């Protein structure tokens, strides 16, 4: 979503061994569309994003910055879900292989 001006719905699977976040087309398909290597990444809550409507994204955005300095922005369904994703990804980035 940060490279284009629209958000795409994706299904995500978090894996610890190896430490990856794979993403899939939610309409189906067994093969992932891509993967984000999480070992050594930084994940943080994002409170404000330029070019977004504040009422659409308030308290539900987070960002992953990989060890290779690639930035990914995500929108959770709720503030509680955002917190769960951040905690889970932080744990995998520290302990995953």
Biopython code that builds the backbone (N, CA, C, O; Angstrom):
import numpy as np
from Bio.PDB.StructureBuilder import StructureBuilder

atoms = [
    (1, "UNK", "N", (0.794, -1.205, 0.000)),
    (1, "UNK", "CA", (0.000, 0.000, 0.000)),
    (1, "UNK", "C", (0.835, 1.267, 0.000)),
    (1, "UNK", "O", (0.341, 2.306, -0.438)),
    (2, "UNK", "N", (2.077, 1.234, 0.470)),
    (2, "UNK", "CA", (2.856, 2.471, 0.552)),
    (2, "UNK", "C", (3.445, 2.876, -0.789)),
    (2, "UNK", "O", (3.851, 4.027, -0.952)),
    (3, "UNK", "N", (3.502, 1.983, -1.733)),
    (3, "UNK", "CA", (4.017, 2.339, -3.065)),
    (3, "UNK", "C", (2.889, 2.750, -3.994)),
    (3, "UNK", "O", (3.081, 3.522, -4.933)),
    (4, "UNK", "N", (1.728, 2.227, -3.716)),
    (4, "UNK", "CA", (0.547, 2.596, -4.489)),
    (4, "UNK", "C", (-0.394, 3.319, -3.553)),
    (4, "UNK", "O", (-0.250, 3.232, -2.333)),
    (5, "UNK", "N", (-1.327, 4.013, -4.095)),
    (5, "UNK", "CA", (-2.238, 4.799, -3.272)),
    (5, "UNK", "C", (-3.460, 4.009, -2.837)),
    (5, "UNK", "O", (-4.458, 4.596, -2.418)),
    (6, "UNK", "N", (-3.398, 2.697, -2.929)),
    (6, "UNK", "CA", (-4.520, 1.880, -2.467)),
    (6, "UNK", "C", (-4.000, 0.740, -1.612)),
    (6, "UNK", "O", (-2.828, 0.371, -1.695)),
    (7, "UNK", "N", (-4.874, 0.188, -0.796)),
    (7, "UNK", "CA", (-4.527, -0.944, 0.046)),
    (7, "UNK", "C", (-5.046, -2.205, -0.603)),
    (7, "UNK", "O", (-6.103, -2.191, -1.235)),
    (8, "UNK", "N", (-4.320, -3.293, -0.457)),
    (8, "UNK", "CA", (-4.757, -4.586, -0.977)),
    (8, "UNK", "C", (-4.955, -5.536, 0.189)),
    (8, "UNK", "O", (-4.145, -5.576, 1.115)),
    (9, "UNK", "N", (-6.022, -6.289, 0.141)),
    (9, "UNK", "CA", (-6.278, -7.282, 1.180)),
    (9, "UNK", "C", (-5.417, -8.500, 0.896)),
    (9, "UNK", "O", (-5.386, -9.002, -0.227)),
    (10, "UNK", "N", (-4.724, -8.969, 1.914)),
    (10, "UNK", "CA", (-3.873, -10.144, 1.793)),
    (10, "UNK", "C", (-4.075, -11.029, 3.017)),
    (10, "UNK", "O", (-4.406, -10.551, 4.102)),
    (11, "UNK", "N", (-3.872, -12.314, 2.821)),
    (11, "UNK", "CA", (-3.865, -13.281, 3.916)),
    (11, "UNK", "C", (-2.405, -13.461, 4.308)),
    (11, "UNK", "O", (-1.552, -13.640, 3.439)),
    (12, "UNK", "N", (-2.101, -13.417, 5.620)),
    (12, "UNK", "CA", (-0.730, -13.526, 6.094)),
    (12, "UNK", "C", (-0.561, -14.755, 6.965)),
    (12, "UNK", "O", (-1.442, -15.105, 7.750)),
    (13, "UNK", "N", (0.590, -15.408, 6.815)),
    (13, "UNK", "CA", (0.953, -16.540, 7.651)),
    (13, "UNK", "C", (2.323, -16.239, 8.235)),
    (13, "UNK", "O", (3.298, -16.050, 7.507)),
    (14, "UNK", "N", (2.382, -16.196, 9.569)),
    (14, "UNK", "CA", (3.623, -15.915, 10.282)),
    (14, "UNK", "C", (4.299, -17.236, 10.635)),
    (14, "UNK", "O", (3.690, -18.118, 11.242)),
    (15, "UNK", "N", (5.573, -17.358, 10.243)),
    (15, "UNK", "CA", (6.324, -18.581, 10.525)),
    (15, "UNK", "C", (7.578, -18.239, 11.312)),
    (15, "UNK", "O", (8.213, -17.207, 11.092)),
    (16, "UNK", "N", (7.923, -19.140, 12.244)),
    (16, "UNK", "CA", (9.095, -18.910, 13.081)),
    (16, "UNK", "C", (10.347, -19.591, 12.543)),
    (16, "UNK", "O", (11.453, -19.088, 12.738)),
    (17, "UNK", "N", (10.188, -20.731, 11.868)),
    (17, "UNK", "CA", (11.346, -21.467, 11.377)),
    (17, "UNK", "C", (11.118, -21.879, 9.925)),
    (17, "UNK", "O", (10.535, -22.935, 9.676)),
    (18, "UNK", "N", (11.555, -21.088, 8.981)),
    (18, "UNK", "CA", (12.331, -19.862, 9.113)),
    (18, "UNK", "C", (11.437, -18.661, 9.431)),
    (18, "UNK", "O", (10.219, -18.723, 9.266)),
    (19, "UNK", "N", (12.051, -17.580, 9.884)),
    (19, "UNK", "CA", (11.333, -16.382, 10.335)),
    (19, "UNK", "C", (10.856, -15.560, 9.132)),
    (19, "UNK", "O", (11.551, -14.663, 8.656)),
    (20, "UNK", "N", (9.661, -15.890, 8.660)),
    (20, "UNK", "CA", (9.098, -15.205, 7.499)),
    (20, "UNK", "C", (7.630, -14.888, 7.728)),
    (20, "UNK", "O", (6.936, -15.583, 8.471)),
    (21, "UNK", "N", (7.174, -13.841, 7.086)),
    (21, "UNK", "CA", (5.765, -13.514, 6.994)),
    (21, "UNK", "C", (5.400, -13.710, 5.523)),
    (21, "UNK", "O", (5.742, -12.883, 4.677)),
    (22, "UNK", "N", (4.705, -14.807, 5.224)),
    (22, "UNK", "CA", (4.286, -15.087, 3.851)),
    (22, "UNK", "C", (2.917, -14.461, 3.618)),
    (22, "UNK", "O", (2.076, -14.427, 4.516)),
    (23, "UNK", "N", (2.703, -13.963, 2.395)),
    (23, "UNK", "CA", (1.387, -13.395, 2.099)),
    (23, "UNK", "C", (0.803, -14.018, 0.840)),
    (23, "UNK", "O", (1.501, -14.360, -0.115)),
    (24, "UNK", "N", (-0.527, -14.146, 0.896)),
    (24, "UNK", "CA", (-1.285, -14.872, -0.116)),
    (24, "UNK", "C", (-2.455, -14.032, -0.605)),
    (24, "UNK", "O", (-2.887, -13.097, 0.070)),
    (25, "UNK", "N", (-2.961, -14.370, -1.776)),
    (25, "UNK", "CA", (-4.196, -13.789, -2.281)),
    (25, "UNK", "C", (-5.337, -14.383, -1.457)),
    (25, "UNK", "O", (-5.445, -15.606, -1.367)),
    (26, "UNK", "N", (-6.200, -13.547, -0.847)),
    (26, "UNK", "CA", (-7.259, -14.089, -0.006)),
    (26, "UNK", "C", (-8.314, -14.881, -0.778)),
    (26, "UNK", "O", (-9.088, -15.628, -0.179)),
    (27, "UNK", "N", (-8.350, -14.725, -2.102)),
    (27, "UNK", "CA", (-9.328, -15.455, -2.913)),
    (27, "UNK", "C", (-8.931, -16.909, -3.104)),
    (27, "UNK", "O", (-9.715, -17.704, -3.620)),
    (28, "UNK", "N", (-7.732, -17.258, -2.696)),
    (28, "UNK", "CA", (-7.289, -18.645, -2.828)),
    (28, "UNK", "C", (-5.891, -18.729, -3.369)),
    (28, "UNK", "O", (-5.216, -17.717, -3.558)),
    (29, "UNK", "N", (-5.474, -19.917, -3.611)),
    (29, "UNK", "CA", (-4.123, -20.134, -4.116)),
    (29, "UNK", "C", (-3.224, -20.655, -3.022)),
    (29, "UNK", "O", (-3.175, -20.100, -1.924)),
    (30, "UNK", "N", (-2.516, -21.719, -3.322)),
    (30, "UNK", "CA", (-1.642, -22.358, -2.346)),
    (30, "UNK", "C", (-0.263, -21.706, -2.289)),
    (30, "UNK", "O", (0.408, -21.756, -1.259)),
    (31, "UNK", "N", (0.153, -21.102, -3.386)),
    (31, "UNK", "CA", (1.480, -20.500, -3.447)),
    (31, "UNK", "C", (1.448, -19.065, -2.925)),
    (31, "UNK", "O", (0.558, -18.296, -3.288)),
    (32, "UNK", "N", (2.415, -18.694, -2.074)),
    (32, "UNK", "CA", (2.449, -17.312, -1.585)),
    (32, "UNK", "C", (2.791, -16.335, -2.706)),
    (32, "UNK", "O", (3.520, -16.665, -3.641)),
    (33, "UNK", "N", (2.250, -15.133, -2.589)),
    (33, "UNK", "CA", (2.585, -14.068, -3.530)),
    (33, "UNK", "C", (3.972, -13.501, -3.214)),
    (33, "UNK", "O", (4.640, -12.940, -4.082)),
    (34, "UNK", "N", (4.385, -13.656, -1.971)),
    (34, "UNK", "CA", (5.684, -13.158, -1.563)),
    (34, "UNK", "C", (5.936, -13.456, -0.105)),
    (34, "UNK", "O", (5.103, -14.051, 0.579)),
    (35, "UNK", "N", (7.115, -13.026, 0.368)),
    (35, "UNK", "CA", (7.495, -13.276, 1.747)),
    (35, "UNK", "C", (8.376, -12.134, 2.243)),
    (35, "UNK", "O", (9.103, -11.505, 1.474)),
    (36, "UNK", "N", (8.291, -11.886, 3.539)),
    (36, "UNK", "CA", (9.109, -10.866, 4.185)),
    (36, "UNK", "C", (9.971, -11.577, 5.215)),
    (36, "UNK", "O", (9.453, -12.214, 6.132)),
    (37, "UNK", "N", (11.290, -11.469, 5.065)),
    (37, "UNK", "CA", (12.195, -12.090, 6.028)),
    (37, "UNK", "C", (12.216, -11.242, 7.292)),
    (37, "UNK", "O", (12.494, -10.044, 7.233)),
    (38, "UNK", "N", (11.924, -11.854, 8.433)),
    (38, "UNK", "CA", (11.728, -11.110, 9.669)),
    (38, "UNK", "C", (12.933, -11.115, 10.604)),
    (38, "UNK", "O", (12.964, -10.336, 11.557)),
    (39, "UNK", "N", (13.909, -11.955, 10.365)),
    (39, "UNK", "CA", (15.045, -12.021, 11.291)),
    (39, "UNK", "C", (15.726, -10.661, 11.350)),
    (39, "UNK", "O", (16.182, -10.144, 10.330)),
    (40, "UNK", "N", (15.794, -10.082, 12.548)),
    (40, "UNK", "CA", (16.447, -8.793, 12.730)),
    (40, "UNK", "C", (15.638, -7.600, 12.264)),
    (40, "UNK", "O", (16.184, -6.504, 12.144)),
    (41, "UNK", "N", (14.354, -7.777, 11.997)),
    (41, "UNK", "CA", (13.542, -6.648, 11.535)),
    (41, "UNK", "C", (13.105, -5.787, 12.721)),
    (41, "UNK", "O", (13.231, -6.184, 13.880)),
    (42, "UNK", "N", (12.596, -4.614, 12.404)),
    (42, "UNK", "CA", (12.011, -3.709, 13.390)),
    (42, "UNK", "C", (10.548, -3.550, 13.020)),
    (42, "UNK", "O", (10.218, -3.288, 11.863)),
    (43, "UNK", "N", (9.669, -3.709, 14.003)),
    (43, "UNK", "CA", (8.245, -3.532, 13.753)),
    (43, "UNK", "C", (7.706, -2.532, 14.767)),
    (43, "UNK", "O", (7.950, -2.653, 15.967)),
    (44, "UNK", "N", (6.970, -1.540, 14.267)),
    (44, "UNK", "CA", (6.459, -0.481, 15.135)),
    (44, "UNK", "C", (5.058, -0.067, 14.707)),
    (44, "UNK", "O", (4.651, -0.249, 13.560)),
    (45, "UNK", "N", (4.345, 0.489, 15.663)),
    (45, "UNK", "CA", (3.040, 1.073, 15.377)),
    (45, "UNK", "C", (3.255, 2.373, 14.611)),
    (45, "UNK", "O", (4.223, 3.092, 14.857)),
    (46, "UNK", "N", (2.359, 2.670, 13.690)),
    (46, "UNK", "CA", (2.405, 3.910, 12.918)),
    (46, "UNK", "C", (1.155, 4.700, 13.285)),
    (46, "UNK", "O", (0.034, 4.216, 13.129)),
    (47, "UNK", "N", (1.358, 5.907, 13.769)),
    (47, "UNK", "CA", (0.216, 6.704, 14.219)),
    (47, "UNK", "C", (-0.361, 7.588, 13.123)),
    (47, "UNK", "O", (-1.536, 7.954, 13.166)),
    (48, "UNK", "N", (0.461, 7.928, 12.149)),
    (48, "UNK", "CA", (-0.019, 8.824, 11.096)),
    (48, "UNK", "C", (0.710, 8.487, 9.807)),
    (48, "UNK", "O", (1.916, 8.241, 9.807)),
    (49, "UNK", "N", (-0.033, 8.480, 8.716)),
    (49, "UNK", "CA", (0.571, 8.208, 7.425)),
    (49, "UNK", "C", (0.109, 9.286, 6.446)),
    (49, "UNK", "O", (-1.091, 9.517, 6.302)),
    (50, "UNK", "N", (1.044, 9.940, 5.779)),
    (50, "UNK", "CA", (0.647, 10.942, 4.783)),
    (50, "UNK", "C", (-0.225, 10.311, 3.697)),
    (50, "UNK", "O", (-0.105, 9.121, 3.407)),
    (51, "UNK", "N", (-1.077, 11.096, 3.117)),
    (51, "UNK", "CA", (-1.948, 10.659, 2.025)),
    (51, "UNK", "C", (-2.965, 9.603, 2.454)),
    (51, "UNK", "O", (-3.467, 8.857, 1.613)),
    (52, "UNK", "N", (-3.272, 9.529, 3.728)),
    (52, "UNK", "CA", (-4.311, 8.608, 4.163)),
    (52, "UNK", "C", (-5.361, 9.390, 4.937)),
    (52, "UNK", "O", (-5.066, 10.411, 5.558)),
    (53, "UNK", "N", (-6.569, 8.903, 4.890)),
    (53, "UNK", "CA", (-7.649, 9.538, 5.629)),
    (53, "UNK", "C", (-7.551, 9.085, 7.078)),
    (53, "UNK", "O", (-7.624, 7.891, 7.368)),
    (54, "UNK", "N", (-7.386, 10.030, 7.975)),
    (54, "UNK", "CA", (-7.117, 9.698, 9.374)),
    (54, "UNK", "C", (-8.196, 8.790, 9.964)),
    (54, "UNK", "O", (-7.876, 7.866, 10.711)),
    (55, "UNK", "N", (-9.450, 9.033, 9.648)),
    (55, "UNK", "CA", (-10.519, 8.221, 10.234)),
    (55, "UNK", "C", (-10.512, 6.788, 9.704)),
    (55, "UNK", "O", (-11.116, 5.906, 10.315)),
    (56, "UNK", "N", (-9.846, 6.541, 8.589)),
    (56, "UNK", "CA", (-9.772, 5.181, 8.040)),
    (56, "UNK", "C", (-8.644, 4.353, 8.658)),
    (56, "UNK", "O", (-8.722, 3.124, 8.673)),
    (57, "UNK", "N", (-7.608, 5.000, 9.161)),
    (57, "UNK", "CA", (-6.413, 4.265, 9.573)),
    (57, "UNK", "C", (-5.969, 4.554, 11.003)),
    (57, "UNK", "O", (-4.915, 4.070, 11.416)),
    (58, "UNK", "N", (-6.719, 5.309, 11.754)),
    (58, "UNK", "CA", (-6.297, 5.710, 13.094)),
    (58, "UNK", "C", (-6.109, 4.494, 14.013)),
    (58, "UNK", "O", (-7.022, 3.687, 14.194)),
    (59, "UNK", "N", (-4.915, 4.384, 14.583)),
    (59, "UNK", "CA", (-4.556, 3.342, 15.552)),
    (59, "UNK", "C", (-4.594, 1.920, 15.010)),
    (59, "UNK", "O", (-4.724, 0.978, 15.792)),
    (60, "UNK", "N", (-4.485, 1.732, 13.699)),
    (60, "UNK", "CA", (-4.485, 0.369, 13.165)),
    (60, "UNK", "C", (-3.342, 0.106, 12.184)),
    (60, "UNK", "O", (-3.291, -0.967, 11.583)),
    (61, "UNK", "N", (-2.435, 1.051, 12.010)),
    (61, "UNK", "CA", (-1.316, 0.860, 11.084)),
    (61, "UNK", "C", (-0.069, 0.407, 11.826)),
    (61, "UNK", "O", (0.164, 0.800, 12.970)),
    (62, "UNK", "N", (0.741, -0.432, 11.157)),
    (62, "UNK", "CA", (2.060, -0.756, 11.671)),
    (62, "UNK", "C", (3.015, -0.948, 10.505)),
    (62, "UNK", "O", (2.602, -1.138, 9.361)),
    (63, "UNK", "N", (4.303, -0.894, 10.824)),
    (63, "UNK", "CA", (5.347, -0.951, 9.800)),
    (63, "UNK", "C", (6.389, -1.988, 10.179)),
    (63, "UNK", "O", (6.759, -2.131, 11.344)),
    (64, "UNK", "N", (6.851, -2.704, 9.174)),
    (64, "UNK", "CA", (7.982, -3.613, 9.329)),
    (64, "UNK", "C", (9.119, -3.052, 8.495)),
    (64, "UNK", "O", (8.951, -2.758, 7.311)),
    (65, "UNK", "N", (10.288, -2.906, 9.128)),
    (65, "UNK", "CA", (11.505, -2.505, 8.418)),
    (65, "UNK", "C", (12.453, -3.692, 8.508)),
    (65, "UNK", "O", (12.884, -4.070, 9.598)),
    (66, "UNK", "N", (12.772, -4.273, 7.372)),
    (66, "UNK", "CA", (13.614, -5.463, 7.348)),
    (66, "UNK", "C", (15.076, -5.096, 7.607)),
    (66, "UNK", "O", (15.449, -3.923, 7.605)),
    (67, "UNK", "N", (15.887, -6.121, 7.827)),
    (67, "UNK", "CA", (17.321, -5.921, 8.030)),
    (67, "UNK", "C", (17.960, -5.277, 6.797)),
    (67, "UNK", "O", (19.005, -4.635, 6.904)),
    (68, "UNK", "N", (17.336, -5.447, 5.628)),
    (68, "UNK", "CA", (17.822, -4.842, 4.379)),
    (68, "UNK", "C", (17.236, -3.459, 4.140)),
    (68, "UNK", "O", (17.375, -2.912, 3.046)),
    (69, "UNK", "N", (16.581, -2.883, 5.151)),
    (69, "UNK", "CA", (16.001, -1.535, 5.102)),
    (69, "UNK", "C", (14.859, -1.402, 4.097)),
    (69, "UNK", "O", (14.702, -0.359, 3.463)),
    (70, "UNK", "N", (14.070, -2.457, 3.955)),
    (70, "UNK", "CA", (12.863, -2.390, 3.138)),
    (70, "UNK", "C", (11.691, -2.127, 4.079)),
    (70, "UNK", "O", (11.543, -2.806, 5.094)),
    (71, "UNK", "N", (10.860, -1.143, 3.742)),
    (71, "UNK", "CA", (9.742, -0.740, 4.588)),
    (71, "UNK", "C", (8.436, -1.311, 4.037)),
    (71, "UNK", "O", (8.135, -1.171, 2.851)),
    (72, "UNK", "N", (7.667, -1.955, 4.913)),
    (72, "UNK", "CA", (6.344, -2.472, 4.575)),
    (72, "UNK", "C", (5.339, -1.883, 5.552)),
    (72, "UNK", "O", (5.578, -1.865, 6.759)),
    (73, "UNK", "N", (4.224, -1.406, 5.036)),
    (73, "UNK", "CA", (3.159, -0.858, 5.873)),
    (73, "UNK", "C", (1.955, -1.783, 5.830)),
    (73, "UNK", "O", (1.593, -2.313, 4.780)),
    (74, "UNK", "N", (1.337, -1.968, 7.007)),
    (74, "UNK", "CA", (0.194, -2.860, 7.147)),
    (74, "UNK", "C", (-0.928, -2.146, 7.871)),
    (74, "UNK", "O", (-0.698, -1.252, 8.686)),
    (75, "UNK", "N", (-2.143, -2.557, 7.558)),
    (75, "UNK", "CA", (-3.329, -2.037, 8.233)),
    (75, "UNK", "C", (-4.046, -3.219, 8.877)),
    (75, "UNK", "O", (-4.474, -4.139, 8.181)),
    (76, "UNK", "N", (-4.178, -3.198, 10.192)),
    (76, "UNK", "CA", (-4.884, -4.248, 10.916)),
    (76, "UNK", "C", (-6.376, -3.928, 10.940)),
    (76, "UNK", "O", (-6.800, -2.838, 10.556)),
    (77, "UNK", "N", (-7.157, -4.894, 11.395)),
    (77, "UNK", "CA", (-8.602, -4.698, 11.458)),
    (77, "UNK", "C", (-9.019, -3.860, 12.666)),
    (77, "UNK", "O", (-10.070, -3.218, 12.645)),
    (78, "UNK", "N", (-8.197, -3.865, 13.717)),
    (78, "UNK", "CA", (-8.539, -3.134, 14.937)),
    (78, "UNK", "C", (-7.251, -2.798, 15.689)),
    (78, "UNK", "O", (-6.203, -3.379, 15.409)),
    (79, "UNK", "N", (-7.321, -1.865, 16.640)),
    (79, "UNK", "CA", (-6.131, -1.578, 17.448)),
    (79, "UNK", "C", (-5.630, -2.808, 18.216)),
    (79, "UNK", "O", (-4.421, -2.999, 18.344)),
    (80, "UNK", "N", (-6.530, -3.629, 18.720)),
    (80, "UNK", "CA", (-6.126, -4.836, 19.450)),
    (80, "UNK", "C", (-5.404, -5.818, 18.520)),
    (80, "UNK", "O", (-4.401, -6.419, 18.906)),
    (81, "UNK", "N", (-5.911, -5.977, 17.309)),
    (81, "UNK", "CA", (-5.258, -6.870, 16.350)),
    (81, "UNK", "C", (-3.883, -6.340, 15.974)),
    (81, "UNK", "O", (-2.940, -7.116, 15.817)),
    (82, "UNK", "N", (-3.762, -5.027, 15.828)),
    (82, "UNK", "CA", (-2.451, -4.433, 15.522)),
    (82, "UNK", "C", (-1.451, -4.787, 16.616)),
    (82, "UNK", "O", (-0.322, -5.178, 16.319)),
    (83, "UNK", "N", (-1.852, -4.655, 17.870)),
    (83, "UNK", "CA", (-0.971, -4.976, 18.990)),
    (83, "UNK", "C", (-0.563, -6.444, 18.965)),
    (83, "UNK", "O", (0.599, -6.763, 19.215)),
    (84, "UNK", "N", (-1.489, -7.329, 18.672)),
    (84, "UNK", "CA", (-1.177, -8.762, 18.596)),
    (84, "UNK", "C", (-0.153, -9.044, 17.493)),
    (84, "UNK", "O", (0.808, -9.784, 17.707)),
    (85, "UNK", "N", (-0.363, -8.453, 16.314)),
    (85, "UNK", "CA", (0.575, -8.670, 15.210)),
    (85, "UNK", "C", (1.965, -8.147, 15.574)),
    (85, "UNK", "O", (2.964, -8.824, 15.331)),
    (86, "UNK", "N", (2.033, -6.960, 16.148)),
    (86, "UNK", "CA", (3.331, -6.375, 16.496)),
    (86, "UNK", "C", (4.067, -7.277, 17.479)),
    (86, "UNK", "O", (5.248, -7.563, 17.284)),
    (87, "UNK", "N", (3.389, -7.727, 18.529)),
    (87, "UNK", "CA", (4.027, -8.593, 19.525)),
    (87, "UNK", "C", (4.502, -9.900, 18.897)),
    (87, "UNK", "O", (5.616, -10.347, 19.170)),
    (88, "UNK", "N", (3.672, -10.514, 18.062)),
    (88, "UNK", "CA", (4.030, -11.785, 17.433)),
    (88, "UNK", "C", (5.224, -11.622, 16.491)),
    (88, "UNK", "O", (6.133, -12.451, 16.498)),
    (89, "UNK", "N", (5.228, -10.574, 15.694)),
    (89, "UNK", "CA", (6.326, -10.353, 14.744)),
    (89, "UNK", "C", (7.612, -10.013, 15.484)),
    (89, "UNK", "O", (8.687, -10.464, 15.090)),
    (90, "UNK", "N", (7.516, -9.220, 16.560)),
    (90, "UNK", "CA", (8.709, -8.901, 17.349)),
    (90, "UNK", "C", (9.324, -10.170, 17.934)),
    (90, "UNK", "O", (10.545, -10.326, 17.932)),
    (91, "UNK", "N", (8.491, -11.067, 18.428)),
    (91, "UNK", "CA", (8.995, -12.321, 19.004)),
    (91, "UNK", "C", (9.706, -13.159, 17.948)),
    (91, "UNK", "O", (10.789, -13.688, 18.197)),
    (92, "UNK", "N", (9.100, -13.279, 16.778)),
    (92, "UNK", "CA", (9.718, -14.067, 15.702)),
    (92, "UNK", "C", (11.015, -13.420, 15.210)),
    (92, "UNK", "O", (11.974, -14.123, 14.889)),
    (93, "UNK", "N", (11.050, -12.101, 15.151)),
    (93, "UNK", "CA", (12.254, -11.426, 14.659)),
    (93, "UNK", "C", (13.449, -11.654, 15.601)),
    (93, "UNK", "O", (14.600, -11.631, 15.164)),
    (94, "UNK", "N", (13.169, -11.874, 16.889)),
    (94, "UNK", "CA", (14.236, -12.119, 17.862)),
    (94, "UNK", "C", (14.633, -13.592, 17.945)),
    (94, "UNK", "O", (15.814, -13.914, 18.070)),
    (95, "UNK", "N", (13.638, -14.488, 17.873)),
    (95, "UNK", "CA", (13.914, -15.896, 18.147)),
    (95, "UNK", "C", (13.875, -16.788, 16.902)),
    (95, "UNK", "O", (14.393, -17.905, 16.924)),
    (96, "UNK", "N", (13.268, -16.303, 15.827)),
    (96, "UNK", "CA", (13.141, -17.123, 14.631)),
    (96, "UNK", "C", (14.480, -17.351, 13.940)),
    (96, "UNK", "O", (15.464, -16.647, 14.168)),
    (97, "UNK", "N", (14.468, -18.358, 13.095)),
    (97, "UNK", "CA", (15.707, -18.714, 12.383)),
    (97, "UNK", "C", (15.706, -18.188, 10.968)),
    (97, "UNK", "O", (16.670, -18.397, 10.231)),
]
sb = StructureBuilder()
sb.init_structure("model")
sb.init_model(0)
sb.init_chain("A")
sb.init_seg("    ")
for serial, (resi, resn, name, xyz) in enumerate(atoms, 1):
    if name == "N":
        sb.init_residue(resn, " ", resi, " ")
    sb.init_atom(name, np.array(xyz, "f"), 0.0, 1.0, " ", f" {name:<3s}", serial, name[0])
structure = sb.get_structure()
